């Protein structure tokens, strides 16, 4: 990669975004950040990033945040000894999509949740390479996203899918027998379903390897995140669901594997961090030097692999079901889960109620499937309608459940 690439960083104040900013700072000759955007929970950090990177535009999703962000940027610029710096400030729910469609060489979508769909489509429509950390937009958008993408235009940033993309360099697509996604098993690996019912929100946020936001960390604990990743792998690589496996690997040194039809398996290994996947998202197909430390082979170590317990953690099985149904079903799964995770952290439902409620919402959607839309006919409006229905259905089910046992009891 000899030319400097122009970047747009969406979700720049989150875990993925802040690491991307650090990577860019370590390779200033390789990248020029044109714009950064975030939801608005940390305007001070967003302003500091804008000043540090001297972006042309900075955006916040909060429509009321323009004046506060402008003031924060001015304060950060004064503190940095650059009081004349004044980027263009955008605000509102469409601001990220506007930046994404600007035609930058690479757009990193690090937004959390399905609200990342429109920026994803905007980036693809603008001809940018999409470094995709926002798996939800691909999952709920499905054929909308894959249909809008040209060959090689989407570069996965999830560590598992980045690993698979790297492993696939070792053979042709028609030589692939199966994909193997690894899962840490979360903080509750080995617990029974009865034991999981007693899990507290604080316990669910203690991921053994990664520091992430509340939603993603909880999804990792329920293995909903792994279910979403199975759907993502199917959409990214075109491999049927029955040839995508999940194996529990607590050490998270092997990020995923590809098994080929001659019996060989290629694995991508590295420390349980996101630096390499993020860097590859920005520089693909080339590698940046000195992004992270490699595995240490100088001493003895043991790596474990275990089968997934579908009885205690049914989220992956349910994800396969909705993924195979396609159309609006993945949007229903994802939206219902978002509502249930929020309710769990509010003390309204138990840990096992999360996936149980999502499954019940999917079943209800299937029973009244006149509302379901196939993959062939899918539009953004259909996705939004399915999400709204799923959120309403999940809330109604939780009201019934908590009402029958005493609201708020755990």
N, C-alpha and C positions, 0 to 999 in steps of 0.2 A: 504494500500500500504506500505509494510514493506521494500522491496528492493529498492535500488537507481536505478532510471531509467536513461538510457542514452538518450540524446536528440540531434537532429539536428534542428536548427532554421533557416528557410529560410525566407528572407525578414526581417531580424532582426533589421534593422534600421527604419522600418515603425512603424505605430501606434500599430499594433498587436505585432510585434516583440519586441519593446521596453517594452511593458507591460509584455510580457512573460519573458524577462530578469529580470524585477523587481520581478516577482512572483518566479522565480527560486532563486533569491537572498534572498528572504524571507523564502525559504524552502531548504536550502543547503543540508540537509540530505536526501532529496527526489530525487534530480536530479543531473545529471552530464552532462553538455553540451559538446558534442564532437566537434561540428562544428557550425559555423555561416556563413551566406551568405547574400549578399545584391546586389542591382543593381549597386551601385557605386556612388550615388549622395552625399553621406556623408561618405567618407572614414575615416575621423577622428573618427566619432562615431563608425563605424564598427571596427576600430582598438582598440578603448577603450573597446568595448564589448569583443573582443577576449582576451585582456589582463585581464580584470576583471574576465572572466569566465575560463581563461587559457585553451582555446580550443586547440585541436590538429590540426585542420585545419580551415582555413578561406577562403572564396571565394567571388569573385566579378564578376558580369556578364560582365562587360566591358572588352573586350579582351586586351585593352591597359592599363588596370589598375593594372597589377601584380606588376610592379616596384613601383608605387606610393603607393599601399597598403602595400607592404613590408616595405617601408620607414615609412609609417604612424604607422604600428605596432611597429617598432623599436623605434620610438619616444614615443609612448604611453607606451611602456615597460620601457623605461628610466625614464619617468615622474612618473611611478608607483614604481620605485625603484627595478625593475626586469629586468635589461638590458640583461640578458642571455636568456630571453624567446624568442623563435623563432618557431612559428607554421608553418606548411606547408601552402603555399599560392597558391590558384588556381585562374585562371581567364578564362573568356570566357563564351559563352552562354550555354555550357554544364556543367559548374562547379556545379551549383545547383543540377542538376540531379545526378551527380556523388556523391555528398554528401548525397542526399536523398536515394540513393540505397546502402548505406554503411551498413545497417542492424541495425541501432540504434533502441532502444526500441520504441521511438516515434519520428516522424518527424512532426514538425509544419510547414505547408506550408502557410506562410503569404505573399507570392508574390501577387502583383496586376496584374490582366490580364490573358489572356489565355496562356501566356508564362509559366504559372505554370503547364501546362498539363504534360510535360515530367517529371518534378520532382515528380508530383503526381503519375504517373505510375511507376516511379523508386522506390518510397517509398513502394508502394504496392508490387511490384515485389521483393523487398528486405525483405519482411516479417514484416516491421515496422507497428505499429499503426500509421495511418495518422490523425493528428489533422488538419482538413481542414478549413482554413480561406479563401483559394483561391477558391471561389465558381465557378469562370469562368472555371477552369479546369474540374470540374465535369459537368458543363453545356454544354460546347463544346465537351467534351469527351464522355458524356452520357454513353452508354453501354460499351465503352472501359474501363471506370473507374469502373463502377459497376461490370463488368465481371471480372476485375482483382482483386477485393476486396473479401477477405474472410468474413465470418460472423463477424460483429462487428469490422472490421478492420478500418473503417472510423468513426471518431468521429467528428461531426460538431462543428465548432467554431463560426459561425455566431450566434448572440444572439438568433435569432428567432428559428433556427434549434436546437441549444443547448436546448432551452426551450422545444421544442417539444419532443426531446429525453428524457428529464427529466420527462415530463408529461406522456410519453408512459410507464414509469415504473408502472403507476397506473392501467394498464389493458392489456389485450391481443390484438394482432394485429387485430383479427377478431371481436373485440368489438368496434373498432374505427369507428365512423360515419363520422367525418370530422376533418380536421386540420384548425386552424384559425391563420393566420399570422397577427401580428399587424404591423402597419406602423405609424410613427410619422406624416405623411402627409407632411414632409419637411417644408421649410420656407414659402411655398406659399399655404398652406392649405386654402381653401375657396375662392381662386381667380378664376376668370373666364378665359376661354381660351384667350379672347381678352386682359385681364390684363397680362396674362403670356407672351404674345408676347413682352412685354416691359421690361422683366426681364434682368438685367445686369449680367455679369459673377461674379462681386463682390457680388451681392445679392445671387446668386446661391450657393456661398460658405459659407453662414451663416446658417449652420445646427443648429436647435434649441437645440439639445441634445448631439451630438457627435462631436469630433474633428477628422477628417479623411482627407485623401488626396483629391486632386482636382477632380479626376475621380469619386471616390466613393461618394464624397459629391454632385457632380453634378448629379450623377445617383440617389441619394436619393431625390434630388429636382425634377427630372423628373418622379420619381417612376420607372425608368428602373431597379434600384436595387431591388425593390420589385418584379418586373416581373421576374428577374433572380432568386429570392428566391422562387418563386412559382415553377419554373422548378426544382430548387435544392431540394425542399421538395418532389416533385414527385419522383425524382431519389433516394433520400436517404431513403424514407419511403415506397415507393411502393403504395402510395395512388393516385387514379385517379384524374385528374385535376378538374373534376366537384365536387370533395369533398375536395378541397383546397380553402379556402376563405381568403380574405384580408379585414381587418377592420382598420380604422384610429383611433389611440389612441394617442393623442398629448403628453400626459405625459410620455409615454414609461416606465411605471412601470410594466405593464403586457407585457412580452416579446413574448409570444404566448400562444395558448391554444389547447387542444385536447378535442373534444366532443365525448362522447361514446354513444353507441346505447341505453343505458338505460335512456338517457336524462341528465346525469351528465356531467359537464365540469371541467377539471383540468387545471389550469393556473399556469405558473411559473412567479413569481414576484420578483422584485429587482430594485435597482437604475439603471438609464440609463447609465450604464458603461459596459465595456467589460471584466472586471477582472474575474468574475465567469465563463463565457464561455471559456476564455482562460485557466484558471486553470483546468477546467474540461477536456479540450482537452488534457492537459498534464497528468492528474491523473486518468482519467476515467477507471473504473466505480466508483472510490472512490472520496471523496471530501476532499480538503485541508482545514485546519482550518483557520479562520480569513482572508479570501481573500478579502472580502468587507463588508461594513456595510449593514445590512438588512433594509427593509422598516421601517419607523418610524410610529408606530401606536398610538403614544401618543397624537397626536393632530388631529383635523379635516382636511380632505382633500377630494378633488373631482376628480374623474377620468372620462374622457369622452370617448365615442366610437361612431364613425360616419361611415356611409357607404362610400365606395370609389367612387369618382366622375370620372367615366370612360370617360366622355366627355372632361373634362379639362385635365385629366391624362390618356391617352389611352395606356400607355406603358405596363400595366399589362395585358390588354386584348390581345395586340399583342404578349406578351410573352406566353400566353396560346396557342395562335395559332401556334407559332413556336415550342413550347414544344410538342404539340400533333402531329405535323408533324414529329418531331424527326429527326434522321439522322444528316445531315449537317445544317439544318435550324437554330438551336440555335447558331451555330458558325457564321452564316451570321448575325443574330440579334446582337450578341455581338460585332463582329468586326466592323460592320457599326456604331454602337453606339460609339465605341472608337474614330473613325475618326470624327464623328459629335461633340462629346464633345470637342475635340481638336479645331475644327473649330469654335465652339461657343466661346471658351475662346480666340481665335485669332481675334474675332470680325467679322468673315466671315458670320455667320448665326445667326438667332435669337434663343431664347430659345425653342419656339415651333417648329422650324425647325428641332431640334434634332430628336425627335420621328417621325415627319412627314417624314423625309428623311429615317430613319431606316425602316419605314413601306413601303416606295416606293421601297427600295432596296429588301426587302423581297418579295414584289409583283413581281418585275422584275425577281427575282430568281425563283419564282414559275412559272412564265410565260415561262421561258426557262428551265424547270425543268429537262432537259436531264443531267444537271450538278449536280443535287441533288443526294445524296447517302442515302440510307435507314439506319436505325439503325442496321439492321442485317449485312450489308456489310461495316460498318464504319471502317476506319483506321485512324491513325494519319495523314498520307499524305492527305487523303480526307479532314480532318479538316483544315489543312494548306492551301489547295487549295481553299476551300470555304471561308476562312478568307481573302485570297489574293483577290479573286474575289469581295467580299463584300466591302473591302476597296477601290478598284478601282472604283466600281460602285457608292459608296457614294461620292467619290471625283468628279466623272464626273457629278453626279446630282447636287452637290453644285455649281460647276462651271456654270452649265446651269442656276440654280436658281439665283445666285448672278449676273451673267451676264445680266439677263433679267431685274433686278431692280437696277443695279449699284453696282458693286463689293464693298463689305465692308460696305454698308449702313445698318443701323439697324432699 
